[in-house]
Amino acid sequence: MKSRLLRATVMAAALLVPTVAAAQWLNYPTPGTPRLPDGKADLKAPAPRTSDGKPDLSGVWRGAGPSYRFNIAQDLKPGEVKPWAEALFLQRVRDSRKDSPLAKCLPVSLPFQDFFSLARIIQTPALLMIVYEAPNSPHRTVYTDGRDLPKDPNPTWLGYSVGRWEGDTLIVTTAGFNDKAWLDSAGHPQTEALRVTERFRRLDFGHLEFEITIDDPTAFTRPFSVKSVRLLVPDTDLLEDVCENERDGRHLSGDTGIRLSPQLLASYAGVYELAPGREIVVSAIDDMLFVQGLGEPKLPLLVQSDTQFMSTATPAGFEFVKDAQGHVTHLVVRGIAADQTAVRTRGNP
């Protein structure tokens, strides 16, 4: 999937004139936006309200944060993901997510959408429309006209949503999901028992307080919530994003087939310091190694060799270095621009 920057770069190289027009379109000043003396949007100005006095959530908003897009369950404790769901999640990671809906040009899940890229909210008295800048994904309707959720809905990718106001907070309840979507890009499954509750509160003109609660008793032992603040992106627009990756499905690779012993992986576990206050935490669970830090969500790494691993969320590579006695001394993080070295400061975290 291409980023906004990459898409713009590709278009610029291919079609100069249409790209100039697109740039002008994307940079068009949003009407009604309060401005600072330098012309920039005043994101701390008061939140706008509709004619009936409710907060107006309309606008283009950033996703709630990339980390949870990769692993929605990264804050859960061991055992809070049910064994069948945990096993399926780990297998999907081992397979490099080659069977994900995203790879097959199918819609992605509601939580994935919330934590992914840009979304436009269009608010009317009876409903909200939410349009996502993401491939494969239909628009979403949130009804605020007092109706209930359907009693026996036909399962869908994004479910059925109804909203109600509690003061200045819009509470959206969604149910009626299918079991085909993945809750995150790494592969946590969702089932038809899933129920999602979202809370939106516009703090000021440019900040939207957001909370999502995942309640799927078939896959998790308890409901859990993630909170974030989403930022308004004024003077821009959504880009069309069309998926055709399924044409290249035969090229998708899966599990490397390399298995390392739990004892070897446990020897890599510990805390590695890049610089004061910048740590990478490595942990081992059975035959998989997890890393967290430097913007990496807590996800298993893909094994490349006895000492080399690849991230499942970013292009980063990880290599563990040992001294003459065979003790792990540091970790080399191989990025796109340059390698970084992190010194091991302690063993198992």
C-alpha positions in Angstrom: 0.0 0.0 0.0 1.4 3.4 -1.0 1.7 6.3 1.4 0.3 9.7 0.5 3.8 10.9 -0.1 4.7 7.9 -2.3 1.4 8.3 -4.3 2.2 12.0 -4.9 5.7 11.1 -6.0 4.6 8.5 -8.4 1.9 10.8 -9.9 4.5 13.6 -10.2 6.8 11.5 -12.2 4.1 10.2 -14.5 1.8 13.1 -15.2 3.1 16.5 -14.4 0.1 18.7 -15.3 -2.6 16.6 -13.5 -0.3 16.5 -10.4 -0.1 20.3 -10.3 -3.9 20.4 -10.4 -4.1 17.7 -7.7 -1.7 19.7 -5.5 -3.9 22.8 -5.8 -6.9 20.7 -5.0 -5.3 19.2 -1.9 -4.1 22.6 -0.6 -7.4 24.4 -1.0 -8.2 26.4 2.2 -11.1 24.8 4.1 -13.9 27.3 4.4 -14.8 28.3 8.0 -11.4 27.4 9.4 -10.2 29.9 12.1 -6.7 31.3 11.2 -3.7 32.5 13.0 -1.9 35.7 11.9 0.4 33.6 9.7 -2.5 32.0 7.9 -2.2 28.6 9.5 -5.3 26.9 11.0 -5.9 27.8 14.6 -6.3 24.2 16.0 -6.9 25.5 19.5 -9.8 27.7 18.6 -13.2 26.7 20.1 -14.9 23.6 18.7 -17.6 24.4 16.2 -21.2 23.5 16.9 -24.2 22.6 14.7 -27.4 24.6 14.6 -28.9 22.4 17.3 -26.0 23.1 19.7 -24.2 19.8 19.4 -20.4 19.6 18.7 -19.8 19.4 15.0 -17.3 16.5 14.3 -17.1 17.3 10.6 -13.6 17.4 9.1 -10.7 15.4 7.9 -9.0 13.6 10.8 -5.8 11.7 11.2 -5.9 8.0 12.4 -5.7 7.4 16.1 -2.1 6.0 15.9 -0.2 3.6 13.8 1.0 1.4 16.7 -2.4 -0.1 17.4 -3.1 -0.5 13.7 -0.4 -3.2 13.7 -1.4 -4.8 17.0 -4.7 -3.8 18.6 -4.0 -6.1 21.6 -0.5 -5.0 22.4 -1.5 -3.8 25.9 -3.2 -7.0 26.9 -1.6 -9.4 29.4 -0.7 -13.0 28.5 -3.8 -15.2 28.5 -6.2 -12.4 27.7 -6.3 -13.4 24.1 -8.0 -16.8 23.9 -5.6 -19.7 22.9 -7.2 -20.3 19.5 -7.1 -16.6 18.6 -3.5 -16.2 19.8 -2.4 -19.3 17.8 -4.1 -18.0 14.7 -2.6 -14.5 15.2 0.9 -16.0 15.5 0.5 -18.2 12.5 -0.6 -15.2 10.4 2.5 -13.3 11.5 4.7 -16.3 10.6 3.0 -16.3 7.2 3.9 -12.6 6.7 0.2 -11.7 6.5 0.0 -13.1 3.0 -3.6 -14.2 3.5 -4.8 -10.9 5.0 -7.9 -9.1 3.6 -5.6 -6.2 2.7 -3.3 -8.4 0.6 -6.4 -9.8 -1.2 -8.0 -6.4 -1.9 -10.8 -7.0 0.5 -12.1 -4.5 3.1 -10.2 -4.1 6.4 -11.8 -4.0 9.8 -13.3 -1.0 11.7 -10.5 -0.9 14.3 -7.9 -1.0 11.6 -9.7 2.0 9.9 -9.7 4.0 13.1 -6.0 3.6 13.6 -5.0 3.9 9.9 -4.8 7.0 7.7 -7.2 9.9 7.2 -10.9 9.8 7.5 -13.5 12.4 6.7 -16.5 12.8 9.0 -19.6 14.4 7.5 -22.2 15.2 10.2 -25.9 15.8 9.7 -28.8 15.8 12.2 -29.8 12.2 11.5 -26.5 10.5 10.6 -22.8 10.7 10.2 -20.9 9.6 7.1 -17.3 8.4 7.6 -15.1 8.0 4.5 -11.7 6.5 4.9 -8.5 7.0 2.8 -7.8 3.3 2.6 -8.1 0.7 -0.1 -10.9 -1.8 -0.4 -13.1 0.0 2.1 -16.6 1.2 1.7 -18.0 4.3 3.4 -19.6 4.0 6.8 -22.9 5.3 8.0 -23.6 6.0 11.7 -27.3 6.6 12.4 -28.1 9.2 15.1 -31.9 9.3 14.5 -32.8 7.1 17.5 -33.0 3.8 15.8 -31.7 0.6 17.4 -29.1 -1.8 16.0 -30.7 -4.5 13.8 -31.7 -7.6 15.8 -30.4 -10.2 13.3 -28.1 -8.4 10.9 -26.5 -9.9 7.8 -22.8 -9.9 8.8 -20.7 -7.2 7.1 -17.1 -6.0 7.0 -17.8 -2.8 9.0 -20.9 -3.8 10.8 -23.9 -1.6 11.6 -23.5 1.6 13.6 -25.9 3.7 15.7 -24.8 6.8 17.7 -26.2 8.8 20.7 -25.1 11.9 22.4 -24.1 12.1 26.1 -23.4 15.8 26.6 -20.7 16.7 24.2 -19.6 13.1 23.6 -20.9 11.0 20.7 -21.1 7.3 21.6 -21.2 5.0 18.6 -22.1 1.3 19.0 -21.4 -1.1 16.2 -22.3 -4.8 15.8 -23.2 -7.2 13.0 -19.6 -8.0 11.9 -18.4 -10.9 9.8 -15.5 -13.1 10.9 -13.5 -12.4 7.7 -11.8 -9.2 8.7 -8.6 -8.8 10.8 -8.8 -6.5 13.8 -5.3 -5.3 12.9 -2.8 -5.7 10.1 -0.9 -8.4 12.1 -3.8 -10.8 12.2 -5.8 -10.7 15.4 -9.2 -12.3 14.4 -12.6 -10.9 14.9 -15.8 -13.0 15.2 -19.5 -12.4 14.6 -19.7 -11.8 18.4 -17.6 -8.6 18.1 -19.1 -5.4 19.4 -17.3 -2.1 19.1 -18.0 1.1 21.1 -16.4 4.4 20.0 -16.5 7.7 21.9 -15.8 11.0 20.1 -15.4 14.3 21.8 -14.1 17.4 20.0 -11.9 19.2 22.5 -11.4 22.2 20.4 -11.2 23.0 16.7 -8.3 20.7 15.9 -8.3 17.9 18.5 -10.8 15.0 18.7 -10.7 12.8 21.8 -11.2 9.2 20.7 -11.7 6.0 22.6 -12.5 2.6 21.1 -13.6 -0.5 23.1 -13.3 -4.0 21.7 -15.7 -6.5 23.1 -15.4 -10.0 21.4 -15.9 -12.7 24.0 -15.2 -15.4 21.5 -11.6 -14.1 20.9 -10.7 -12.3 24.1 -11.3 -12.9 27.8 -12.4 -9.3 28.5 -13.3 -6.1 26.7 -10.4 -3.7 26.3 -10.1 0.0 25.3 -7.6 2.2 23.6 -7.6 6.0 24.0 -6.1 8.6 21.7 -6.4 12.2 20.5 -6.9 12.5 16.7 -5.7 15.7 14.9 -7.7 17.7 12.4 -6.0 18.0 9.0 -7.3 21.2 7.5 -6.8 22.4 3.9 -6.5 18.9 2.5 -8.6 16.2 0.9 -8.7 12.4 0.7 -6.9 10.6 -2.1 -8.4 7.8 -4.1 -6.8 4.5 -3.1 -7.5 1.5 -5.3 -6.1 -1.9 -4.6 -5.0 -4.4 -7.2 -2.5 -6.5 -5.2 -4.5 -9.6 -5.7 -3.0 -9.8 -9.2 0.4 -10.4 -7.6 -0.8 -13.0 -5.1 1.4 -15.7 -6.5 4.5 -13.6 -5.5 3.5 -13.3 -1.9 5.8 -15.3 0.4 4.9 -16.7 3.7 6.6 -18.6 6.6 10.4 -18.9 6.1 10.2 -22.3 7.7 13.1 -21.5 10.0 12.6 -22.5 13.6 14.8 -21.5 16.5 14.8 -23.1 19.9 13.1 -21.3 22.8 16.4 -21.4 24.7 18.2 -19.5 22.0 15.4 -16.9 21.7 15.4 -16.5 25.5 19.1 -15.6 25.3 18.2 -12.5 23.2 15.5 -11.2 25.5 16.3 -8.1 27.4 16.5 -4.3 27.3 18.7 -2.6 24.7 19.6 1.1 25.0 20.1 3.2 21.9 20.6 6.4 23.8 19.5 7.6 27.3 15.8 7.3 27.5 15.5 5.4 24.2 15.1 1.7 24.8 14.1 -1.4 22.8 12.5 -4.2 24.8 12.9 -7.7 23.4 11.0 -10.6 24.9 10.6 -14.3 24.0 7.5 -16.4 24.1 7.9 -20.1 23.1 9.4 -20.1 19.6 8.8 -16.4 18.8 10.7 -13.2 19.5 8.9 -9.9 20.2 10.2 -6.4 20.0 8.8 -3.1 21.3 10.2 0.4 21.0 11.3 2.9 18.3 7.8 3.1 17.1 7.5 -0.7 16.8 4.3 -2.1 18.3 4.8 -5.3 20.3 4.8 -7.9 17.5 6.6 -11.1 16.8 9.7 -10.8 14.6 10.2 -13.0 11.5 13.2 -15.3 11.7 15.8 -14.9 8.9 18.7 -16.7 10.5 20.1 -17.7 14.0 20.8 -14.0 14.7 18.8 -12.0 12.2 15.1 -11.1 12.2 12.7 -8.8 10.3 10.0 -6.6 11.7 6.4 -7.4 10.7 5.4 -3.8 10.9 8.2 -1.7 9.4 11.1 -2.3 7.0 13.5 -2.6 10.0 15.8 -5.5 10.5 17.3 -6.7 13.8 20.6 -8.5 14.3 21.9 -9.7 17.7 25.7 -9.6 18.2 27.6 -11.8 20.6 31.0 -11.5 22.2 33.7 -14.2 22.1 32.1 -16.0 25.0 28.8 -16.2 23.2 27.0 -13.6 25.3 24.7 -11.2 23.5 26.2 -7.7 23.9 24.2 -5.4 21.6 21.5 -5.2 18.9 21.9 -3.7 15.5 18.7 -2.1 14.1 19.0 -2.0 10.3 16.8 0.8 8.9 16.3 2.4 5.5 18.7 5.3 6.1 21.3 4.0 8.5 22.0 1.2 11.0 21.7 1.9 14.8 23.4 0.1 17.6 21.7 -0.6 20.9 23.7 -1.8 23.9 22.2 -4.5 26.0 21.7 -3.1 29.5 19.9 -6.1 31.2 18.6 -9.5 30.5 15.0 -10.8 30.5 12.7 -7.9 31.0 
